[in-house]
Amino acid sequence: MNLNNHFGRHLRTALPLLLAATCSTDDELFPLDHRVKASYLLNLLRFIDWPHDVSPPHGRLNLCICGAYSLDGYYALHGERVRGRTLAVARIKDITPARIEKCHILVVSGDMPLVSVPVARGLMTVGESEGFTARGGLINLFLIAGRMRFELNHELAQACGFTIDPKLLRLRTAVWCAAQS
């Protein structure tokens, strides 16, 4: 048995693994809580339908992110399908009418100083700060004791033309009660 050939084969197998271990990964770039929130949001969106005049049933949903770069974890949702629609993720610099005009979903980080949240037909606003739904946001995502929770402003969602599956409303009530205890 040739020792050089034997060690060379093991080195050729181990070297790519060693190099991969030293490279940065998405896990390092995007905090876990934002990746979890993005995944959670995707599941919530499966229970919400957009007004057909804003987004055709088999069209595209533009998910805009604004605020901290840790929100870049939401880019993992690009290309995902929700109720027959494909998500397209883009970053916007600020929340102005011109910037949010093409957004169907607007995710706002907790570091954005907001007095009020933009409200428009077919615009699903998602935040992560205390009082977000009270300021006009539709969904607020937050962690309590390491578990993902959400608030949903159902009345405002209806006023903006959204149809919410009753299953989500029951879950919202159960989660809200659990979050209060």
N, C-alpha and C positions, 0 to 999 in steps of 0.2 A: 504494500500500500504506500503510495506516495504522500508524505505528510504535507508537502506544499499544496498539493491538489486538494487534500482533505480540509485543511484550514482555509484555503482560498474559497472553497465552496461555502463554508460556514460564514466567512466574512462577507461574501457576496449576498448571502441571505440576510445577515444581521445589519449590514451597512444602511440599507434603505430605512429600516426600522429605527435605527439610531438617529438618522437625519430627520426623519419625520417627527421624532420625539422632541427635537430641538426647535422645530419651526412653530410659529405662533398658530393658534387655532381660533376658530370662531368662538369657542368657549372663553378664550382670554379676551377677545375683542368686545364681546357683547355680554353684559352682566346677565346672570341667570334669571333675575326677576323680570327683565324685559323680554327674554326669550320665552319665559313661561307666560307672561302677559300676552305676547303675540299669539302663542298657541291657544291660549284661553279665548282670546278674541275671535280667532278663527272658528272655534267651536260655538261661540255665542252667535256669530253671523249666520250659522246654519239654521237658526231659529228666527231670523229676521228677513223680511222681504221688502225690497225697495219699491217705490211707486213706479209703475211701468212707463210713465211719461218722463221720468228722470233717468232710468236705466232699463233698457229693454231686457226681457227675461234671459236672453242668451248673450248679452253684451259684456261689457267690461266694467269693473268697479275700480275706481282710482282711489287707492289708499295713500293719503298724504301724511307724512310725519313732520312734526315741527317741534324743535327744542333740542334737548340734550342728544349728543351723538350716541349715547347708549341706546337710544331708540332704534339705531340701525339694526338691531335684532329683528325688527319687523320686516326687513328685506327678505327674510326667509319665507314670508308669505307670498312673495312675487310668483305669479303663475298658478297659485292654488285656485281651486274651483269652489265656489260657494253658490248653491242653489242655481246652477247653470251659468253663473257668471265667473269670469276670470279676474283675479286680483292683479292689479298693476301698482307697484309701490314706488313712490317718489318722495323726495325730501323737498320741503318748501322752507324759505328763510323766515318768513313771518306770516302772521294771520291778517291778511288784508283781503278785501273783497276780490281784487284782481287775482291774488294767489290761490284762493280757495274755490274760485269759480268752477274749476273742473274736478274738484274733490267730491267723492261720494262718502268717504270715510276720512275723518281728520283726527289723527292721534296727536295729542298735545302732552308734552312732558311736564312733570311737576315743577320744573324750574322756570317755566314761562309765567311771567306775571300777568294774570288775566283778571280784569274786573268783571267782565262778562264773556260768555262763550258765544261765538256766532251761531245763529239759528237760521236755518233755511230748509225749504222743502227738499227732501232727499239727501240731506247732509247729516251723516251719523258722526257725532262728535264723541270722542273717547278720551278720557283723561285719567290722571293718576294722582290727583291732589284733593285734599280735604275740601269739601264743599263744591266740588266740580259740578255735580248735578244740580245743586241749588243755584249756581250761576248760569244755568242754561245748557249744561252738558247733558248728553243722553246716557252715556255709560261711563262709570268710574270704576277702574280696576285697582285693587289694592291687596296687600298681603296682611293677614292677621295670624299671628303665631305660625308663620311659615305656610299658611294655606291661602290660596287665591280666592278672593271674594269680589263681588261686583254690586254696584248700585245701578238701577235702571230707572230713568225718568220716563215712565210709560206714557203718561198723559202728553208730555211734550213730543215723544216719539210718534204718537198717533197724530198730533197736530202737524208734524213734519211729513206725514204721509206714509210712515212705516207700518207694516203689519207684523205684529209680534205673535209668535206661536204661544198659545196658552201654557205649554209645557215650560217655556222659559219663564213665564210670569210666576208659575208655581215655584220654580227653583229660586227665583229672585226672592220671593217671600221667605222661603226656608233659609236661604243664605243670609238674608237681612236679619232674620231673628237670631240665627247662630252668631252673626257678627256682633250683635248687641250684647250677647251674654259673655 
